[in-house]
Amino acid sequence: MKPPAKALVTLAKFAVSIGILVLLLRSQDLSSLKADLLAVKLDMLVLAVLLLFAQTFMLCHRWILILRAIHVPLDWLAGWRILIVSTFFNQVLPAGGDAVRIWMLRRHGAQWSQTIGSIVADRFLALLALGAVILAGMPFLLSRIGDKSLLFAIVIVLAFACFGLVALVTLDRWPSRTIAILPARIMQFAMLVRAPLAAEGRGTLIATAIVIHLITVAASYVLAIGLDAPLSALDAFVLVPLVILSSAVPISIGGWGVREGAMVAALGLVGIASDKALAISVLLGLGGLVVGLFGGLVWLVAPERTSFSVDRARAASERTDAASV
């Protein structure tokens, strides 16, 4: 993507985030929202931040397993350092986290194809795991959604996810003629994502990917307790993954705006007041910012920082975007 086009995309994402937040805030009693944010129980807020910090270790473990599956040796501590730094750049630069993660991994001798491949596989496996969590909560979700069109959309997304997973796992059994007619880029992507799923530790990989999403669910539930919002653990398990799915759509900056709108809509299904739901989402985002700031401190002492180049990191981001298409 050319720089002017990339700048326009970035501006559009900022516009989406700001636009949705403005619409939400205009419909809220700001004094009530402020009171909620200030009245949150400190112990629950700290616990939520600790959960999000612990999540970085699970994110690192998932990535390390993917790297091993594509034969990239990386020390666990170095992997965690790279990942926690990427959380900082995710907060301050659009797509900056992936670009810096690729850059830092390249400093450890990995090839371009391996670094970009690990990021693409990491993203895709995260979505597959999220689909599994939503599918597990589907029996409980049916009674909470009265809008049949919304329910139909969720079912369609899950059906595609299940089909994609089955297709990847059984790829080696497909007829050679079928494989031959598929575009080369699709096959490259399929083989890239299939490698971790076919590896010996795939059970641990899938479990780790699922636990990562459950930590976000737990953090949201803890924040609800801290705000005295009547959100049950079951409702959090059923509804928060839908929020995660919505915020994963790359149309905003760091999920801001989209996450808040989705949280208000999702928790509204079980009678949570919009100001409480918005406060939960804002505090969840601020918790992510705290973890990101810690990543910024790690970046200041990271050995890879001395050879960092903004231009090359930008090039890495463009290569990642191209590989994801």
Secondary structure as UniProt FT lines:
FT   HELIX           3..26
FT   HELIX           30..39
FT   HELIX           42..69
FT   TURN            70..71
FT   HELIX           76..92
FT   TURN            94..95
FT   HELIX           96..106
FT   TURN            107..109
FT   HELIX           112..141
FT   TURN            142..144
FT   HELIX           148..169
FT   HELIX           171..173
FT   HELIX           176..181
FT   HELIX           184..198
FT   TURN            200..201
FT   HELIX           202..226
FT   TURN            227..228
FT   HELIX           233..247
FT   TURN            254..257
FT   HELIX           258..268
FT   TURN            269..271
FT   HELIX           274..301
FT   HELIX           303..307
FT   HELIX           310..324
//
